[in-house]
Amino acid sequence: MLLASAGIGSAWLVGIAVPAAPYRLWFVAFGVISLVAGGILLARQQARAARCGADGRCVPTALRAATLVGLVVGGVLLWLGYRYA
């Protein structure tokens, strides 16, 4: 529905989804591993910013926020893909 509201048809996704269906568990596992790796990288960014001092200028706040938003969006998409596929 989101794609349709943006003017992008989603019928072409069937051509990808049908052959990929047997590998769904592997794709979900890869997504989980990627999100865990992203969480580890975010934790490292936070630790580096904490060591930098009060202002945390070693790692920009915008970068840490963008990483967090990306991880949250990725987690939601992973859950939706698992739940509704």
Secondary structure, 3 states (H helix, E strand, C coil): CHHHHCCCCCHHHHHHHHHHHHHHHHHHHHHHHHHHHHHHHHHHHHHHHHHHCCCCCCCCHHHHHHHHHHHHHHHHHHHHHHHHC
